[in-house]
Amino acid sequence: MVFTVLLLCFLIGCVAGLRSMMAPAIVCAAAYLHWIHLDGTPLGWMNTMAALCLFTLFAIGELIWDKLPQTPARTAPVGLVARIVTGALSGAALSLSGGKGLALGAVLGAAGGVAAAFAGYHIRHGLVTHNKLPDFVVAVVEDLLAISGGLFICARM
């Protein structure tokens, strides 16, 4: 069980690496729906309607922003820091829900955020440049992967 929780912490960080706001939005939804349990933890605020609404709005905004031509690469400093922070937050939440420590979950979530940011960037760039696929189509598939992956991860807690 310990390995499973820690793996899920890393994987929710990977969701943040693809879409920085999607991971905390899904974690808030999972907490609000009692799929994960954060009551009595330092991250108990994530199961509130306010947190759910805020992160969901940010996630929807990011889904739109990602398709615009002037959007910087996710590996640029601001985007990468956002993925580290939201990956750490989401990983810490899953770790606490699984009865493990906050710090290890945060580190694994942040590591997943960095790993998926670079992997996602190179995969998307390769699909668009070498395979001549439309960027918008690849981006939407990436959106669906982040959403479904995040839901799958939180449902396993």
Order of alpha helices (4+ residues) and beta strands (2+ residues): alpha-alpha-alpha-alpha-alpha-alpha
